[in-house]
Amino acid sequence: MSQRQSTLIALLVAVTFFMENLDATVIATALPEMASTFGVAAVDLNIGMSAYMLAIAAFIPISGWVADRLGSRLVFGAAIVLFTLSSLMCGASASLDTFVAARVLQGISGAMMVPVGRLAVMRATEKKDLVRAISLITWPGLVAPILGPPLGGFIVTHASWPWIFYLNLPLGIVALIATWVLIPRRNEVSRRAFDVSGFVLVAMACTASLYGMEMLGQGRDSQWPGLLLTGAGLVSGALAWAHMRGRAQPLMNVGVIGIRTFSVSLFGGSLFRIAISTLPFLLPLMFQLGFGLSPFDSGVLVLGVFAGNLAMKPFTSKVMQRWGFRSVLMGNGVIGVVAIAACALLDEQMGWPLILLILFIGGLSRSMQFTAFNTLGFADVPKAQMSDASTMFSMFFQLSMGLGVAIAALLLRGSMYLHGNAGQAHTNDFQLTFVWVALIALLALLDNRRLSPRAGEAVLQRKA
């Protein structure tokens, strides 16, 4: 396959990733208007966000088996169709029940689009072009969580909340046509049996862990149910691991974790993603609750992170090829930890230019580290194991991004408790929370030390 075609496939998948990631957060600022339409309290609309995230977490584990069974081209195209139709259903919903049902369908289709789309890119791209392809499909995970809330607010202000979902319709139609034109039809199907027990255990592990951590962040009344659910998730995860290791044809071949570069990207990368996914949640809250800024002004400041993400994007491939994965992940990781810790220095008296500079530097580091981890994960994975690797990577990716928000809420409540702030969070609560988040990012650096200096050379094409 030509480099041009693989690049176009990567761009196609990037668009669908953007749709999936954007719809996770875009309704945050539209909740009051949606609640008025449905005749419920705004807080009740949180189930619309949770149902979407939980459906994605539950059904990602099955995506690899479905792609192997039916072919990535057919599954990816069908996922786009279902995502587009469920978006139409979301916008047309007249009650909370129908909206939640439509969001569940959106989540299921999103769970198919993410890993299967990445798998299509992996199969269409030569190792030497992998850095460029992964760089293209990485930006939605960086940009969408930051753009979601302000974009939702803009749409609600100048139109109405259903247009948040109707915007997916033209994108979905174009993406479906591009899928049929660009992604080749291959005889890549297999007939391995479906591992029902493995699916149930993995789905329980993902949903229970994610929802349990969310409950822990909601306050004291939810602590024991949250702990029980989180514990059940961990037990289910351990049982799923043991089950899949002992089965001839498991839902996912966990042996792929034995590849060092994939393992580091999975575990150290997940810790890093947990840390950075707290920022789109904590920063707007701090600017509004701590600094007293308007939603618009807080959104403008958070765009400093977005600007850093975009500014770094043209240089990621060159930097990785020049210094290699280990050096980049260690050196840039230190910058990332310092940038997160620097958020603990932000206060009401600090000028906007300095705040924007700190967030911009953090965005630069965030973009580089994100792309490096995502590329390294598939650097040494053989084609035969690419389906398992893509499914497992997507599962850990989704969990880490979801857990980031839940852990941020939990740490913020812990800071409020230590400072004796029982009601509304203050600036000092956010500052302490950012210190803890920086420590999580620091743990990711320890796992990066397992890499050899020449890790991932197959995709860097560096001269000796």
C-alpha positions in Angstrom: 0.0 0.0 0.0 1.3 3.5 -0.8 2.3 6.0 1.8 -0.4 8.4 0.6 -3.2 5.8 1.1 -2.0 4.9 4.6 -1.9 8.6 5.4 -5.4 9.1 4.2 -6.6 6.1 6.3 -4.9 7.6 9.3 -6.7 10.9 8.7 -10.0 9.1 8.3 -9.5 7.3 11.6 -8.4 10.5 13.3 -11.8 12.1 12.3 -13.7 9.2 13.8 -11.6 9.3 17.0 -12.3 13.0 17.3 -16.0 12.3 17.0 -15.9 9.6 19.7 -13.7 11.6 22.1 -15.6 14.9 21.6 -18.9 13.3 22.4 -17.6 12.2 25.8 -17.3 15.8 27.1 -19.1 18.1 24.7 -22.5 17.9 26.6 -20.9 19.1 29.9 -21.9 22.8 29.3 -25.2 21.9 27.7 -26.6 20.0 30.7 -28.9 22.7 32.1 -30.6 23.3 28.7 -31.0 19.5 28.1 -32.4 19.1 31.7 -35.0 21.8 30.9 -36.0 19.9 27.7 -36.3 16.6 29.5 -38.0 18.1 32.6 -35.4 16.8 35.1 -32.6 18.2 37.3 -29.3 19.1 35.6 -27.5 16.7 37.9 -29.6 13.8 36.6 -28.0 14.3 33.1 -24.7 13.0 34.4 -26.0 9.6 33.6 -25.8 10.5 30.0 -22.1 11.0 30.3 -21.6 8.0 32.5 -23.6 5.7 30.3 -21.6 6.6 27.2 -18.2 6.1 29.0 -19.3 2.8 30.6 -20.7 1.4 27.3 -17.3 2.1 25.6 -15.4 0.5 28.5 -17.7 -2.6 28.4 -17.6 -3.2 24.7 -14.0 -2.4 23.7 -12.8 -5.9 24.8 -15.1 -7.5 22.2 -13.9 -5.3 19.3 -10.8 -7.3 18.4 -12.7 -10.5 18.2 -15.4 -8.9 16.0 -12.8 -7.3 13.7 -11.0 -10.7 13.3 -14.3 -12.4 12.7 -15.8 -10.0 10.2 -12.9 -7.9 8.9 -11.8 -4.5 10.1 -13.3 -2.7 7.0 -16.8 -4.0 7.6 -16.8 -3.5 11.4 -15.3 0.0 11.2 -17.9 1.0 8.6 -20.8 -0.5 10.6 -19.5 1.3 13.7 -19.6 4.6 11.8 -23.2 3.9 10.7 -24.3 3.1 14.2 -22.5 6.1 15.7 -24.1 8.4 13.2 -27.6 7.0 13.7 -27.3 7.0 17.5 -26.2 10.7 17.3 -29.4 11.4 15.4 -31.3 9.6 18.1 -29.6 11.6 20.8 -30.5 14.9 19.2 -34.1 13.8 18.6 -34.6 12.5 22.1 -37.6 13.9 24.0 -37.0 12.1 27.3 -34.1 11.2 29.5 -34.7 7.5 29.1 -34.5 7.6 25.3 -31.5 9.9 25.5 -29.6 7.4 27.8 -30.5 4.5 25.5 -29.2 6.5 22.5 -26.0 7.3 24.4 -25.5 3.6 25.2 -25.7 2.8 21.5 -23.3 5.7 20.8 -20.9 4.2 23.3 -21.1 0.7 21.8 -20.4 2.0 18.4 -17.6 4.2 19.7 -16.1 1.1 21.3 -15.9 -0.5 17.9 -14.5 2.6 16.1 -11.6 3.2 18.4 -9.6 -0.1 18.4 -10.8 -1.3 15.0 -9.9 2.0 13.4 -6.4 1.9 15.0 -6.1 -1.7 13.8 -6.9 -0.6 10.2 -4.1 2.0 10.4 -1.7 -0.6 11.8 -2.5 -3.0 9.0 -2.2 -0.3 6.3 1.0 1.2 7.5 4.6 0.0 7.1 6.8 0.1 10.3 8.9 2.9 8.9 5.8 5.1 8.5 4.2 4.2 11.9 5.5 7.3 13.8 3.8 9.6 11.3 0.5 7.6 11.2 0.3 7.4 15.0 1.0 11.1 15.3 -2.0 11.8 13.1 -4.4 9.6 15.1 -3.2 10.8 18.5 -4.4 14.4 18.4 -8.1 13.6 18.9 -7.4 12.2 22.4 -5.4 15.4 23.2 -7.7 18.0 21.6 -11.3 16.7 22.0 -11.4 16.7 25.9 -10.3 20.3 25.9 -12.4 21.6 23.0 -15.5 19.7 24.1 -16.9 21.9 26.9 -16.3 25.3 25.1 -17.7 24.0 21.8 -20.8 22.6 23.6 -21.3 26.0 25.2 -20.9 27.8 21.9 -23.5 25.6 20.2 -26.0 25.9 23.1 -25.5 29.7 23.1 -25.9 30.2 19.3 -28.2 27.3 18.4 -29.6 24.5 20.5 -28.3 21.4 22.3 -29.5 18.9 19.6 -27.0 20.4 17.2 -24.2 19.0 19.4 -25.2 15.6 18.0 -26.4 16.6 14.6 -22.9 17.8 13.7 -21.9 14.2 13.7 -24.2 13.4 10.8 -22.3 15.0 7.9 -19.0 13.8 9.4 -20.3 10.2 9.7 -21.6 10.2 6.1 -18.2 11.4 4.8 -16.3 9.0 7.0 -18.4 6.1 5.8 -17.8 6.9 2.1 -14.1 7.3 2.8 -14.0 3.9 4.6 -15.3 2.1 1.6 -12.9 3.9 -0.7 -9.7 3.8 1.3 -9.7 0.8 3.5 -8.9 -2.3 1.5 -11.0 -5.5 1.7 -8.8 -8.3 2.9 -9.2 -11.9 3.8 -8.1 -11.2 7.4 -11.0 -13.0 9.1 -10.5 -15.8 11.5 -12.9 -18.4 13.0 -11.8 -18.5 16.6 -14.6 -19.1 19.0 -16.0 -16.3 21.1 -14.7 -16.3 24.7 -17.9 -15.6 26.6 -16.4 -15.9 30.1 -13.4 -13.7 29.2 -15.7 -11.0 27.8 -18.0 -11.0 30.9 -15.0 -10.8 33.3 -13.2 -8.1 31.3 -16.4 -6.1 30.9 -17.1 -6.3 34.6 -13.6 -5.3 35.4 -13.7 -2.2 33.2 -17.2 -1.0 34.1 -16.9 -1.7 37.9 -13.5 -0.1 38.2 -14.5 3.0 36.3 -17.9 3.5 38.0 -16.5 2.6 41.4 -13.8 5.3 41.2 -16.5 7.8 40.0 -18.6 7.0 43.1 -15.5 7.4 45.3 -15.1 10.9 44.0 -18.8 11.9 44.7 -18.4 12.2 48.4 -18.8 10.3 51.7 -22.2 8.9 51.0 -20.8 7.0 48.1 -17.5 5.8 49.6 -18.5 2.3 50.6 -20.4 1.4 47.4 -17.5 3.0 45.5 -15.0 0.9 47.4 -17.0 -2.3 46.9 -17.4 -1.7 43.2 -13.8 -0.8 42.7 -12.8 -3.9 44.6 -15.1 -6.1 42.5 -13.5 -4.5 39.4 -10.0 -5.4 40.5 -11.1 -9.0 41.4 -12.8 -9.4 38.0 -9.6 -8.1 36.3 -7.5 -10.6 38.1 -9.9 -13.5 37.3 -10.0 -12.3 33.6 -6.2 -12.3 33.5 -5.9 -15.8 34.9 -8.7 -17.1 32.6 -7.2 -15.7 29.4 -3.7 -16.9 30.3 -5.0 -20.5 30.6 -7.3 -20.5 27.5 -6.2 -21.7 24.1 -8.4 -19.1 22.3 -8.9 -16.3 24.7 -10.8 -13.0 24.1 -7.4 -11.3 24.1 -4.0 -13.0 24.0 -2.4 -11.4 27.0 1.0 -12.8 25.9 1.4 -9.6 23.9 2.2 -7.9 27.3 5.5 -9.8 27.2 6.7 -7.4 24.5 8.7 -4.8 26.6 7.8 -1.8 24.5 4.1 -2.6 24.5 4.2 -3.3 28.2 5.8 0.1 29.1 3.3 1.9 26.8 0.4 0.1 28.5 1.4 0.5 32.2 3.6 3.6 32.3 1.6 5.2 29.5 -1.7 4.6 31.4 -0.3 6.3 34.5 0.8 9.3 32.4 -2.7 9.4 30.7 -4.4 9.3 34.1 -2.3 12.3 35.2 -2.9 14.5 32.1 -6.6 13.6 31.8 -7.1 15.3 35.1 -6.2 18.7 33.6 -9.3 19.4 31.5 -11.4 18.7 34.6 -9.4 20.5 37.3 -8.2 23.6 35.4 -11.7 25.0 34.4 -13.0 24.3 37.9 -10.1 26.1 39.5 -10.4 29.1 37.3 -14.1 29.4 38.0 -14.4 28.3 41.7 -11.0 29.4 42.9 -10.3 32.5 40.7 -13.9 33.5 40.2 -13.6 33.7 36.4 -16.5 33.3 34.0 -16.9 30.0 32.0 -15.8 31.8 28.9 -12.6 33.2 30.5 -11.7 29.9 32.0 -12.2 28.3 28.6 -9.8 30.8 27.1 -7.1 30.0 29.6 -7.4 26.3 29.1 -6.9 26.8 25.4 -3.3 27.5 26.4 -2.9 23.7 26.7 -4.6 23.2 23.4 -2.2 25.7 21.7 0.8 23.7 23.1 -0.6 20.5 21.8 -0.9 21.9 18.3 2.5 23.7 18.4 4.3 20.5 19.2 2.6 18.3 16.6 4.8 19.1 13.6 8.0 18.3 15.6 7.1 15.0 17.4 8.4 12.7 14.6 11.7 14.6 14.2 12.3 14.7 18.0 11.7 11.0 18.4 13.8 10.1 15.4 16.6 12.3 16.7 16.8 11.1 20.3 14.8 7.8 20.5 11.9 6.8 22.6 13.7 6.2 25.9 15.4 9.6 26.0 12.3 11.4 24.9 10.0 9.7 27.4 12.4 10.3 30.2 13.5 13.9 29.4 10.1 15.1 28.2 8.5 13.2 31.1 10.4 15.3 33.6 9.2 18.5 31.8 5.6 17.1 32.0 5.9 16.4 35.7 7.3 19.9 36.4 4.6 21.5 34.2 1.8 19.7 36.2 3.5 20.6 39.5 3.7 24.3 38.2 -0.1 24.4 38.1 0.1 24.3 42.0 1.7 27.8 41.8 -1.2 29.3 39.9 -3.3 31.8 41.9 -5.7 34.7 41.5 -2.9 37.3 41.5 -0.9 35.7 38.7 -1.2 37.5 35.3 -2.8 35.7 32.4 0.4 35.8 30.2 2.3 33.7 32.8 -0.6 31.3 33.3 -0.9 30.8 29.6 2.8 30.2 29.3 2.8 27.5 32.0 -0.2 25.8 30.4 1.4 26.1 26.9 4.6 24.4 28.0 2.5 21.7 29.7 0.6 21.3 26.4 3.9 20.9 24.5 5.1 18.1 26.8 1.7 16.5 26.9 1.5 16.2 23.1 5.0 14.8 22.8 4.6 12.2 25.6 1.2 11.2 24.3 2.4 10.5 20.8 5.6 8.8 22.0 3.7 6.3 24.1 1.1 5.6 21.5 3.7 4.9 18.8 6.0 2.9 21.1 3.2 0.6 22.0 3.0 -0.9 18.5 6.7 -0.6 17.5 7.6 -4.3 18.1 4.2 -6.0 17.9 4.0 -8.6 15.1 1.1 -8.3 12.6 -0.4 -11.6 14.0 -0.8 -10.0 17.4 -1.8 -6.5 16.3 -5.5 -7.2 16.9 -5.0 -8.2 20.5 -2.6 -5.3 21.1 -5.0 -2.8 19.6 -7.9 -4.0 21.7 -5.9 -4.1 24.9 -4.3 -0.7 24.2 -7.7 0.9 23.5 -9.2 -0.7 26.7 -6.4 0.7 28.9 -6.5 4.0 27.1 -10.2 4.4 27.7 -9.9 3.3 31.4 -7.0 5.7 32.1 -8.8 8.7 30.5 -12.0 7.9 32.5 -10.1 7.1 35.7 -8.3 10.4 35.4 -11.4 12.4 35.9 -12.6 10.1 38.7 -9.2 10.3 40.5 -9.1 14.1 40.0 -12.4 14.4 41.8 -11.3 12.0 44.6 -8.0 13.9 45.1 -9.8 17.2 45.1 -12.2 16.0 47.8 -9.2 14.7 49.8 -7.6 18.2 49.6 -10.8 19.9 50.7 -11.0 17.5 53.6 -7.4 18.3 54.7 -8.0 22.0 54.4 -11.3 21.8 56.2 -13.3 23.1 53.2 -16.5 21.1 53.5 -18.4 23.1 50.9 -16.9 24.7 47.8 -13.3 24.0 46.7 -10.8 26.9 47.1 -7.6 27.6 45.2 -5.4 25.9 47.8 -7.4 22.7 47.4 -6.7 22.7 43.7 -3.0 23.5 44.3 -2.5 20.5 46.6 -4.4 18.3 44.1 -2.0 19.3 41.3 0.9 18.2 43.5 -0.6 14.7 43.9 -1.3 14.5 40.2 2.4 15.4 39.5 3.4 12.4 41.7 1.2 10.1 39.6 3.0 11.4 36.4 6.3 10.8 38.2 5.5 7.1 38.7 5.2 6.8 34.9 8.8 7.8 34.6 9.9 4.9 36.8 8.3 2.4 34.4 10.0 4.2 31.4 13.4 3.1 32.9 12.7 -0.4 31.7 13.2 0.6 28.1 16.6 0.1 26.4 18.3 3.0 24.7 17.4 1.6 21.3 13.8 0.6 22.1 11.4 1.0 19.2 14.1 1.3 16.6 12.0 -0.6 14.0 9.7 2.4 13.6 12.2 5.2 13.9 14.4 4.2 11.0 17.4 5.9 12.6 20.8 5.7 11.2 23.4 3.8 13.4 
